[in-house]
Amino acid sequence: MEEIIFEQNIQWIFFLYLLSGIIGAGISAYFFKIYKLFSSSYIFGLIIGFALISFGDFFFSSTVASANQNESFNLFHWLQLSITSYGYAFLSLVYYFHDLHIQKLSIIMKSVLLSIIPIICIMVFVTITENDAVPSFTQYNEYFRIVNMVSIGYIVFRTLSNTDIKNRKILFLIPLGFITLFSSQFVRFLFTIEPETLTLLFSGILKIIALTIILFALTRDSKKKENKELRDG
């Protein structure tokens, strides 16, 4: 049923995932700009996390046209789910280890990045093997969504308890953005239980809104800082 809905809405899905990928890449680019000014493992982790989520969206938008080819689409969807869920999990780990000493955080980030290697190896192995050996993504789709919700839920908790965010009003939009992102994954979870076109599209729209809120909060706060520095002179 999910494959049929994807096939019937290829253009909409392509647009939603492409736009989501662009906004996610914008967030990653923003943190990269900050990283060039203030190099830290924490900022580097945020770059990688959002880049993985963005790449997963770009990848799926470029392969959604294969929705009418069951075996290929199944494989591509597995890859997209794995990349995106790893991105969310990676972000939650970045927030979890945020308060560690810089050197310890650097070691942990390197270890987490190294863990991508076996994932890539598994993807390559799956790609070169017969597609018939890969189970249908629909059997496990909801588990990926649960992992995403747990990861995002933890990020919401950490951002709400962050004193810097509490003291800067515009940054309070960041936890709101992650709450909206959590909602998008919850709606996507509902889609795995009862597939409907409206649910799928609503989930994509919520994700775009969520990432837009986060990007707006980050760039708006940055502009406020620059204006203050100009005034103080």
PyRosetta script that sets phi, psi and omega in degrees:
from pyrosetta import init, pose_from_sequence

init()
pose = pose_from_sequence("MEEIIFEQNIQWIFFLYLLSGIIGAGISAYFFKIYKLFSSSYIFGLIIGFALISFGDFFFSSTVASANQNESFNLFHWLQLSITSYGYAFLSLVYYFHDLHIQKLSIIMKSVLLSIIPIICIMVFVTITENDAVPSFTQYNEYFRIVNMVSIGYIVFRTLSNTDIKNRKILFLIPLGFITLFSSQFVRFLFTIEPETLTLLFSGILKIIALTIILFALTRDSKKKENKELRDG")
pose.set_psi(1, -42.7)
pose.set_omega(1, 179.8)
pose.set_phi(2, -60.9)
pose.set_psi(2, -43.0)
pose.set_omega(2, -179.2)
pose.set_phi(3, -60.7)
pose.set_psi(3, -37.9)
pose.set_omega(3, -179.6)
pose.set_phi(4, -65.1)
pose.set_psi(4, -43.8)
pose.set_omega(4, 179.7)
pose.set_phi(5, -64.2)
pose.set_psi(5, -41.4)
pose.set_omega(5, 177.1)
pose.set_phi(6, -61.3)
pose.set_psi(6, -44.3)
pose.set_omega(6, -178.3)
pose.set_phi(7, -63.8)
pose.set_psi(7, -36.1)
pose.set_omega(7, -177.9)
pose.set_phi(8, -77.1)
pose.set_psi(8, -16.0)
pose.set_omega(8, -175.4)
pose.set_phi(9, -127.8)
pose.set_psi(9, 36.7)
pose.set_omega(9, -175.4)
pose.set_phi(10, -56.7)
pose.set_psi(10, -46.7)
pose.set_omega(10, -175.8)
pose.set_phi(11, -65.0)
pose.set_psi(11, -44.1)
pose.set_omega(11, 178.7)
pose.set_phi(12, -62.8)
pose.set_psi(12, -45.1)
pose.set_omega(12, -178.0)
pose.set_phi(13, -65.3)
pose.set_psi(13, -41.7)
pose.set_omega(13, 177.5)
pose.set_phi(14, -57.5)
pose.set_psi(14, -47.6)
pose.set_omega(14, -178.2)
pose.set_phi(15, -63.7)
pose.set_psi(15, -45.7)
pose.set_omega(15, -177.1)
pose.set_phi(16, -64.5)
pose.set_psi(16, -45.7)
pose.set_omega(16, -179.2)
pose.set_phi(17, -69.4)
pose.set_psi(17, -35.5)
pose.set_omega(17, 178.5)
pose.set_phi(18, -65.7)
pose.set_psi(18, -46.6)
pose.set_omega(18, 179.7)
pose.set_phi(19, -64.0)
pose.set_psi(19, -41.1)
pose.set_omega(19, 177.4)
pose.set_phi(20, -61.3)
pose.set_psi(20, -41.8)
pose.set_omega(20, 178.8)
pose.set_phi(21, -64.0)
pose.set_psi(21, -39.4)
pose.set_omega(21, 179.7)
pose.set_phi(22, -64.6)
pose.set_psi(22, -45.2)
pose.set_omega(22, -179.3)
pose.set_phi(23, -66.6)
pose.set_psi(23, -41.6)
pose.set_omega(23, 176.9)
pose.set_phi(24, -61.1)
pose.set_psi(24, -39.5)
pose.set_omega(24, 177.8)
pose.set_phi(25, -65.6)
pose.set_psi(25, -34.1)
pose.set_omega(25, 177.2)
pose.set_phi(26, -63.6)
pose.set_psi(26, -40.0)
pose.set_omega(26, 177.7)
pose.set_phi(27, -64.7)
pose.set_psi(27, -44.5)
pose.set_omega(27, 179.2)
pose.set_phi(28, -62.8)
pose.set_psi(28, -39.9)
pose.set_omega(28, 178.9)
pose.set_phi(29, -65.5)
pose.set_psi(29, -36.5)
pose.set_omega(29, 177.7)
pose.set_phi(30, -61.9)
pose.set_psi(30, -46.9)
pose.set_omega(30, -179.8)
pose.set_phi(31, -67.2)
pose.set_psi(31, -30.8)
pose.set_omega(31, 176.7)
pose.set_phi(32, -65.5)
pose.set_psi(32, -38.5)
pose.set_omega(32, 176.6)
pose.set_phi(33, -62.3)
pose.set_psi(33, -42.7)
pose.set_omega(33, 177.5)
pose.set_phi(34, -65.8)
pose.set_psi(34, -38.5)
pose.set_omega(34, -178.3)
pose.set_phi(35, -61.7)
pose.set_psi(35, -35.9)
pose.set_omega(35, 179.5)
pose.set_phi(36, -67.4)
pose.set_psi(36, -25.6)
pose.set_omega(36, 178.5)
pose.set_phi(37, -90.0)
pose.set_psi(37, -41.4)
pose.set_omega(37, -178.1)
pose.set_phi(38, -131.5)
pose.set_psi(38, 87.9)
pose.set_omega(38, -177.2)
pose.set_phi(39, -67.9)
pose.set_psi(39, 123.4)
pose.set_omega(39, 176.7)
pose.set_phi(40, -155.5)
pose.set_psi(40, 153.3)
pose.set_omega(40, 179.7)
pose.set_phi(41, -65.5)
pose.set_psi(41, -31.9)
pose.set_omega(41, -179.8)
pose.set_phi(42, -63.8)
pose.set_psi(42, -50.0)
pose.set_omega(42, 179.3)
pose.set_phi(43, -63.7)
pose.set_psi(43, -40.6)
pose.set_omega(43, 179.2)
pose.set_phi(44, -60.9)
pose.set_psi(44, -39.8)
pose.set_omega(44, 178.1)
pose.set_phi(45, -63.1)
pose.set_psi(45, -39.2)
pose.set_omega(45, 178.1)
pose.set_phi(46, -65.8)
pose.set_psi(46, -37.6)
pose.set_omega(46, 177.0)
pose.set_phi(47, -59.4)
pose.set_psi(47, -50.0)
pose.set_omega(47, -177.2)
pose.set_phi(48, -64.9)
pose.set_psi(48, -44.3)
pose.set_omega(48, -178.0)
pose.set_phi(49, -58.8)
pose.set_psi(49, -51.5)
pose.set_omega(49, -179.7)
pose.set_phi(50, -69.5)
pose.set_psi(50, -30.9)
pose.set_omega(50, 177.7)
pose.set_phi(51, -65.2)
pose.set_psi(51, -40.1)
pose.set_omega(51, 178.4)
pose.set_phi(52, -64.1)
pose.set_psi(52, -43.7)
pose.set_omega(52, 178.6)
pose.set_phi(53, -63.1)
pose.set_psi(53, -44.0)
pose.set_omega(53, 179.3)
pose.set_phi(54, -63.6)
pose.set_psi(54, -43.9)
pose.set_omega(54, 180.0)
pose.set_phi(55, -62.5)
pose.set_psi(55, -39.9)
pose.set_omega(55, 178.4)
pose.set_phi(56, -60.2)
pose.set_psi(56, -39.7)
pose.set_omega(56, 178.9)
pose.set_phi(57, -69.9)
pose.set_psi(57, -44.3)
pose.set_omega(57, 177.6)
pose.set_phi(58, -60.3)
pose.set_psi(58, -43.6)
pose.set_omega(58, -178.4)
pose.set_phi(59, -60.6)
pose.set_psi(59, -44.9)
pose.set_omega(59, -176.3)
pose.set_phi(60, -71.6)
pose.set_psi(60, -37.0)
pose.set_omega(60, 178.9)
pose.set_phi(61, -63.1)
pose.set_psi(61, -31.1)
pose.set_omega(61, -178.8)
pose.set_phi(62, -82.5)
pose.set_psi(62, -13.5)
pose.set_omega(62, -177.0)
pose.set_phi(63, -116.7)
pose.set_psi(63, -1.6)
pose.set_omega(63, -176.2)
pose.set_phi(64, -64.9)
pose.set_psi(64, -21.1)
pose.set_omega(64, 178.7)
pose.set_phi(65, -64.5)
pose.set_psi(65, -16.0)
pose.set_omega(65, 179.6)
pose.set_phi(66, -86.3)
pose.set_psi(66, 13.7)
pose.set_omega(66, -177.4)
pose.set_phi(67, -60.7)
pose.set_psi(67, -24.6)
pose.set_omega(67, 178.4)
pose.set_phi(68, -86.8)
pose.set_psi(68, 1.8)
pose.set_omega(68, 175.7)
pose.set_phi(69, -114.3)
pose.set_psi(69, 94.6)
pose.set_omega(69, -167.7)
pose.set_phi(70, -53.4)
pose.set_psi(70, -47.6)
pose.set_omega(70, -175.1)
pose.set_phi(71, -67.0)
pose.set_psi(71, -46.5)
pose.set_omega(71, -180.0)
pose.set_phi(72, -65.6)
pose.set_psi(72, -43.6)
pose.set_omega(72, -179.1)
pose.set_phi(73, -63.1)
pose.set_psi(73, -38.4)
pose.set_omega(73, 178.5)
pose.set_phi(74, -61.2)
pose.set_psi(74, -44.7)
pose.set_omega(74, 179.7)
pose.set_phi(75, -64.5)
pose.set_psi(75, -46.4)
pose.set_omega(75, -179.6)
pose.set_phi(76, -62.2)
pose.set_psi(76, -38.7)
pose.set_omega(76, -179.6)
pose.set_phi(77, -67.4)
pose.set_psi(77, -37.7)
pose.set_omega(77, 175.6)
pose.set_phi(78, -59.2)
pose.set_psi(78, -45.7)
pose.set_omega(78, -178.8)
pose.set_phi(79, -63.9)
pose.set_psi(79, -43.2)
pose.set_omega(79, 179.7)
pose.set_phi(80, -63.6)
pose.set_psi(80, -43.9)
pose.set_omega(80, 179.1)
pose.set_phi(81, -61.6)
pose.set_psi(81, -42.9)
pose.set_omega(81, -178.0)
pose.set_phi(82, -65.3)
pose.set_psi(82, -46.6)
pose.set_omega(82, -178.1)
pose.set_phi(83, -64.1)
pose.set_psi(83, -47.6)
pose.set_omega(83, -176.5)
pose.set_phi(84, -66.6)
pose.set_psi(84, -44.2)
pose.set_omega(84, 179.8)
pose.set_phi(85, -64.6)
pose.set_psi(85, -36.8)
pose.set_omega(85, 176.9)
pose.set_phi(86, -64.4)
pose.set_psi(86, -37.2)
pose.set_omega(86, 178.1)
pose.set_phi(87, -62.5)
pose.set_psi(87, -44.2)
pose.set_omega(87, 178.1)
pose.set_phi(88, -64.7)
pose.set_psi(88, -44.1)
pose.set_omega(88, 179.5)
pose.set_phi(89, -63.2)
pose.set_psi(89, -38.9)
pose.set_omega(89, 178.9)
pose.set_phi(90, -62.3)
pose.set_psi(90, -44.8)
pose.set_omega(90, 178.7)
pose.set_phi(91, -60.9)
pose.set_psi(91, -42.1)
pose.set_omega(91, -179.7)
pose.set_phi(92, -64.2)
pose.set_psi(92, -35.5)
pose.set_omega(92, 177.1)
pose.set_phi(93, -67.8)
pose.set_psi(93, -37.6)
pose.set_omega(93, 177.6)
pose.set_phi(94, -60.4)
pose.set_psi(94, -44.8)
pose.set_omega(94, 178.6)
pose.set_phi(95, -68.9)
pose.set_psi(95, -35.0)
pose.set_omega(95, -179.0)
pose.set_phi(96, -64.9)
pose.set_psi(96, -41.1)
pose.set_omega(96, -176.7)
pose.set_phi(97, -94.7)
pose.set_psi(97, 11.3)
pose.set_omega(97, -175.1)
pose.set_phi(98, -57.5)
pose.set_psi(98, -38.9)
pose.set_omega(98, -173.5)
pose.set_phi(99, -83.9)
pose.set_psi(99, 0.2)
pose.set_omega(99, 179.8)
pose.set_phi(100, -72.3)
pose.set_psi(100, 162.3)
pose.set_omega(100, 174.2)
pose.set_phi(101, -59.9)
pose.set_psi(101, 144.3)
pose.set_omega(101, -174.1)
pose.set_phi(102, -53.1)
pose.set_psi(102, -42.7)
pose.set_omega(102, -177.7)
pose.set_phi(103, -66.1)
pose.set_psi(103, -43.0)
pose.set_omega(103, 178.9)
pose.set_phi(104, -64.8)
pose.set_psi(104, -40.8)
pose.set_omega(104, 179.6)
pose.set_phi(105, -62.7)
pose.set_psi(105, -39.5)
pose.set_omega(105, 178.8)
pose.set_phi(106, -61.6)
pose.set_psi(106, -43.8)
pose.set_omega(106, 179.5)
pose.set_phi(107, -62.8)
pose.set_psi(107, -43.6)
pose.set_omega(107, -179.3)
pose.set_phi(108, -65.1)
pose.set_psi(108, -43.0)
pose.set_omega(108, 179.8)
pose.set_phi(109, -61.7)
pose.set_psi(109, -40.0)
pose.set_omega(109, 178.0)
pose.set_phi(110, -64.7)
pose.set_psi(110, -40.4)
pose.set_omega(110, 179.0)
pose.set_phi(111, -64.2)
pose.set_psi(111, -42.1)
pose.set_omega(111, 179.5)
pose.set_phi(112, -65.9)
pose.set_psi(112, -40.4)
pose.set_omega(112, 178.4)
pose.set_phi(113, -63.5)
pose.set_psi(113, -38.4)
pose.set_omega(113, 178.2)
pose.set_phi(114, -63.6)
pose.set_psi(114, -26.9)
pose.set_omega(114, -179.7)
pose.set_phi(115, -68.6)
pose.set_psi(115, -14.1)
pose.set_omega(115, 176.9)
pose.set_phi(116, -68.4)
pose.set_psi(116, -28.2)
pose.set_omega(116, -176.0)
pose.set_phi(117, -58.3)
pose.set_psi(117, -52.3)
pose.set_omega(117, 178.3)
pose.set_phi(118, -62.3)
pose.set_psi(118, -30.7)
pose.set_omega(118, 177.6)
pose.set_phi(119, -65.1)
pose.set_psi(119, -43.5)
pose.set_omega(119, 178.2)
pose.set_phi(120, -62.8)
pose.set_psi(120, -41.1)
pose.set_omega(120, 179.0)
pose.set_phi(121, -61.4)
pose.set_psi(121, -41.2)
pose.set_omega(121, 178.7)
pose.set_phi(122, -63.9)
pose.set_psi(122, -41.8)
pose.set_omega(122, 179.7)
pose.set_phi(123, -62.7)
pose.set_psi(123, -43.2)
pose.set_omega(123, 179.1)
pose.set_phi(124, -63.2)
pose.set_psi(124, -42.3)
pose.set_omega(124, 179.7)
pose.set_phi(125, -61.6)
pose.set_psi(125, -45.2)
pose.set_omega(125, -179.9)
pose.set_phi(126, -63.9)
pose.set_psi(126, -37.1)
pose.set_omega(126, -177.7)
pose.set_phi(127, -66.1)
pose.set_psi(127, -39.0)
pose.set_omega(127, -175.9)
pose.set_phi(128, -86.7)
pose.set_psi(128, -10.1)
pose.set_omega(128, 176.8)
pose.set_phi(129, -87.9)
pose.set_psi(129, 171.6)
pose.set_omega(129, 179.0)
pose.set_phi(130, -64.9)
pose.set_psi(130, 133.7)
pose.set_omega(130, -179.5)
pose.set_phi(131, -64.0)
pose.set_psi(131, -22.7)
pose.set_omega(131, 179.5)
pose.set_phi(132, -63.5)
pose.set_psi(132, -24.4)
pose.set_omega(132, -177.6)
pose.set_phi(133, -79.0)
pose.set_psi(133, -10.6)
pose.set_omega(133, -178.6)
pose.set_phi(134, -90.8)
pose.set_psi(134, 122.2)
pose.set_omega(134, 179.5)
pose.set_phi(135, -65.9)
pose.set_psi(135, 160.0)
pose.set_omega(135, -180.0)
pose.set_phi(136, -65.1)
pose.set_psi(136, 133.9)
pose.set_omega(136, -179.9)
pose.set_phi(137, -62.4)
pose.set_psi(137, -24.7)
pose.set_omega(137, -177.8)
pose.set_phi(138, -64.9)
pose.set_psi(138, -21.1)
pose.set_omega(138, 179.7)
pose.set_phi(139, -75.2)
pose.set_psi(139, -21.2)
pose.set_omega(139, -174.5)
pose.set_phi(140, -125.7)
pose.set_psi(140, 0.0)
pose.set_omega(140, -175.4)
pose.set_phi(141, -53.8)
pose.set_psi(141, -43.8)
pose.set_omega(141, -176.4)
pose.set_phi(142, -65.3)
pose.set_psi(142, -28.9)
pose.set_omega(142, 180.0)
pose.set_phi(143, -68.9)
pose.set_psi(143, -37.9)
pose.set_omega(143, 175.7)
pose.set_phi(144, -62.8)
pose.set_psi(144, -40.5)
pose.set_omega(144, 179.6)
pose.set_phi(145, -65.3)
pose.set_psi(145, -36.8)
pose.set_omega(145, 178.1)
pose.set_phi(146, -65.4)
pose.set_psi(146, -43.5)
pose.set_omega(146, 176.7)
pose.set_phi(147, -59.0)
pose.set_psi(147, -43.5)
pose.set_omega(147, 179.3)
pose.set_phi(148, -61.5)
pose.set_psi(148, -44.6)
pose.set_omega(148, -178.7)
pose.set_phi(149, -65.7)
pose.set_psi(149, -39.6)
pose.set_omega(149, 177.9)
pose.set_phi(150, -64.1)
pose.set_psi(150, -44.6)
pose.set_omega(150, -179.7)
pose.set_phi(151, -63.0)
pose.set_psi(151, -47.8)
pose.set_omega(151, -179.1)
pose.set_phi(152, -68.0)
pose.set_psi(152, -37.8)
pose.set_omega(152, 178.1)
pose.set_phi(153, -58.9)
pose.set_psi(153, -39.7)
pose.set_omega(153, 178.4)
pose.set_phi(154, -67.4)
pose.set_psi(154, -38.8)
pose.set_omega(154, 178.5)
pose.set_phi(155, -63.2)
pose.set_psi(155, -40.1)
pose.set_omega(155, 177.1)
pose.set_phi(156, -59.0)
pose.set_psi(156, -45.5)
pose.set_omega(156, 179.2)
pose.set_phi(157, -59.6)
pose.set_psi(157, -44.7)
pose.set_omega(157, -178.1)
pose.set_phi(158, -69.5)
pose.set_psi(158, -38.9)
pose.set_omega(158, -179.1)
pose.set_phi(159, -70.6)
pose.set_psi(159, -35.8)
pose.set_omega(159, 178.6)
pose.set_phi(160, -67.8)
pose.set_psi(160, -28.2)
pose.set_omega(160, -178.8)
pose.set_phi(161, -94.2)
pose.set_psi(161, 2.8)
pose.set_omega(161, -179.1)
pose.set_phi(162, -78.0)
pose.set_psi(162, 122.5)
pose.set_omega(162, -176.5)
pose.set_phi(163, -67.2)
pose.set_psi(163, -34.4)
pose.set_omega(163, 178.5)
pose.set_phi(164, -61.7)
pose.set_psi(164, -40.7)
pose.set_omega(164, 179.5)
pose.set_phi(165, -67.5)
pose.set_psi(165, -39.2)
pose.set_omega(165, 179.1)
pose.set_phi(166, -63.8)
pose.set_psi(166, -33.6)
pose.set_omega(166, -176.2)
pose.set_phi(167, -86.4)
pose.set_psi(167, -11.5)
pose.set_omega(167, 179.7)
pose.set_phi(168, -123.2)
pose.set_psi(168, 107.5)
pose.set_omega(168, -168.7)
pose.set_phi(169, -57.3)
pose.set_psi(169, -41.6)
pose.set_omega(169, -176.1)
pose.set_phi(170, -64.0)
pose.set_psi(170, -32.1)
pose.set_omega(170, -179.5)
pose.set_phi(171, -71.6)
pose.set_psi(171, -14.0)
pose.set_omega(171, 178.3)
pose.set_phi(172, -67.2)
pose.set_psi(172, -13.0)
pose.set_omega(172, 174.7)
pose.set_phi(173, -70.1)
pose.set_psi(173, -21.2)
pose.set_omega(173, -178.2)
pose.set_phi(174, -63.9)
pose.set_psi(174, -52.5)
pose.set_omega(174, 175.3)
pose.set_phi(175, -61.0)
pose.set_psi(175, -32.3)
pose.set_omega(175, 176.0)
pose.set_phi(176, -62.7)
pose.set_psi(176, -39.9)
pose.set_omega(176, 177.2)
pose.set_phi(177, -62.5)
pose.set_psi(177, -43.0)
pose.set_omega(177, 179.6)
pose.set_phi(178, -69.8)
pose.set_psi(178, -32.7)
pose.set_omega(178, 175.7)
pose.set_phi(179, -64.1)
pose.set_psi(179, -41.8)
pose.set_omega(179, 176.6)
pose.set_phi(180, -64.9)
pose.set_psi(180, -37.8)
pose.set_omega(180, 177.5)
pose.set_phi(181, -64.7)
pose.set_psi(181, -40.2)
pose.set_omega(181, 175.3)
pose.set_phi(182, -59.9)
pose.set_psi(182, -42.8)
pose.set_omega(182, -179.9)
pose.set_phi(183, -62.1)
pose.set_psi(183, -38.1)
pose.set_omega(183, 179.7)
pose.set_phi(184, -64.2)
pose.set_psi(184, -38.7)
pose.set_omega(184, 178.8)
pose.set_phi(185, -72.3)
pose.set_psi(185, -31.9)
pose.set_omega(185, 177.1)
pose.set_phi(186, -67.3)
pose.set_psi(186, -43.2)
pose.set_omega(186, 177.1)
pose.set_phi(187, -63.5)
pose.set_psi(187, -38.3)
pose.set_omega(187, 177.7)
pose.set_phi(188, -66.1)
pose.set_psi(188, -33.7)
pose.set_omega(188, 175.4)
pose.set_phi(189, -64.1)
pose.set_psi(189, -42.0)
pose.set_omega(189, 177.4)
pose.set_phi(190, -61.9)
pose.set_psi(190, -33.9)
pose.set_omega(190, 178.6)
pose.set_phi(191, -63.1)
pose.set_psi(191, -35.4)
pose.set_omega(191, 179.6)
pose.set_phi(192, -68.9)
pose.set_psi(192, -25.6)
pose.set_omega(192, 179.4)
pose.set_phi(193, -83.7)
pose.set_psi(193, -46.6)
pose.set_omega(193, -178.7)
pose.set_phi(194, -134.5)
pose.set_psi(194, 87.5)
pose.set_omega(194, -175.2)
pose.set_phi(195, -63.8)
pose.set_psi(195, 121.1)
pose.set_omega(195, 174.9)
pose.set_phi(196, -141.2)
pose.set_psi(196, 144.7)
pose.set_omega(196, -177.5)
pose.set_phi(197, -58.9)
pose.set_psi(197, -45.6)
pose.set_omega(197, -178.1)
pose.set_phi(198, -60.5)
pose.set_psi(198, -40.1)
pose.set_omega(198, 179.5)
pose.set_phi(199, -63.9)
pose.set_psi(199, -43.5)
pose.set_omega(199, -179.8)
pose.set_phi(200, -62.6)
pose.set_psi(200, -47.4)
pose.set_omega(200, -178.6)
pose.set_phi(201, -67.9)
pose.set_psi(201, -38.4)
pose.set_omega(201, 179.2)
pose.set_phi(202, -63.0)
pose.set_psi(202, -38.2)
pose.set_omega(202, 178.1)
pose.set_phi(203, -62.4)
pose.set_psi(203, -44.2)
pose.set_omega(203, 179.1)
pose.set_phi(204, -64.3)
pose.set_psi(204, -40.7)
pose.set_omega(204, 178.8)
pose.set_phi(205, -64.8)
pose.set_psi(205, -41.8)
pose.set_omega(205, 178.6)
pose.set_phi(206, -61.2)
pose.set_psi(206, -39.7)
pose.set_omega(206, -179.7)
pose.set_phi(207, -64.8)
pose.set_psi(207, -40.8)
pose.set_omega(207, 178.3)
pose.set_phi(208, -63.5)
pose.set_psi(208, -44.3)
pose.set_omega(208, 178.3)
pose.set_phi(209, -60.8)
pose.set_psi(209, -43.6)
pose.set_omega(209, -178.5)
pose.set_phi(210, -61.1)
pose.set_psi(210, -49.7)
pose.set_omega(210, -178.7)
pose.set_phi(211, -66.4)
pose.set_psi(211, -34.6)
pose.set_omega(211, 177.6)
pose.set_phi(212, -64.4)
pose.set_psi(212, -42.1)
pose.set_omega(212, 178.1)
pose.set_phi(213, -60.6)
pose.set_psi(213, -45.3)
pose.set_omega(213, -179.3)
pose.set_phi(214, -63.4)
pose.set_psi(214, -46.5)
pose.set_omega(214, -179.5)
pose.set_phi(215, -64.0)
pose.set_psi(215, -41.0)
pose.set_omega(215, 179.1)
pose.set_phi(216, -62.3)
pose.set_psi(216, -45.2)
pose.set_omega(216, -178.9)
pose.set_phi(217, -61.8)
pose.set_psi(217, -42.8)
pose.set_omega(217, -178.3)
pose.set_phi(218, -66.2)
pose.set_psi(218, -48.8)
pose.set_omega(218, -177.0)
pose.set_phi(219, -71.2)
pose.set_psi(219, -35.7)
pose.set_omega(219, 179.0)
pose.set_phi(220, -65.1)
pose.set_psi(220, -42.1)
pose.set_omega(220, 179.0)
pose.set_phi(221, -65.1)
pose.set_psi(221, -38.3)
pose.set_omega(221, 179.7)
pose.set_phi(222, -64.2)
pose.set_psi(222, -41.5)
pose.set_omega(222, 179.2)
pose.set_phi(223, -65.8)
pose.set_psi(223, -38.4)
pose.set_omega(223, 178.4)
pose.set_phi(224, -62.1)
pose.set_psi(224, -40.6)
pose.set_omega(224, 179.0)
pose.set_phi(225, -63.0)
pose.set_psi(225, -44.4)
pose.set_omega(225, -178.5)
pose.set_phi(226, -63.0)
pose.set_psi(226, -42.8)
pose.set_omega(226, 179.6)
pose.set_phi(227, -64.1)
pose.set_psi(227, -38.8)
pose.set_omega(227, 179.1)
pose.set_phi(228, -64.9)
pose.set_psi(228, -40.7)
pose.set_omega(228, -179.5)
pose.set_phi(229, -65.9)
pose.set_psi(229, -36.5)
pose.set_omega(229, 178.9)
pose.set_phi(230, -67.0)
pose.set_psi(230, -41.1)
pose.set_omega(230, 179.9)
pose.set_phi(231, -66.4)
pose.set_psi(231, -39.3)
pose.set_omega(231, -178.0)
pose.set_phi(232, -76.9)
pose.set_psi(232, -20.5)
pose.set_omega(232, 173.3)
pose.set_phi(233, 62.6)
pose.dump_pdb("model.pdb")
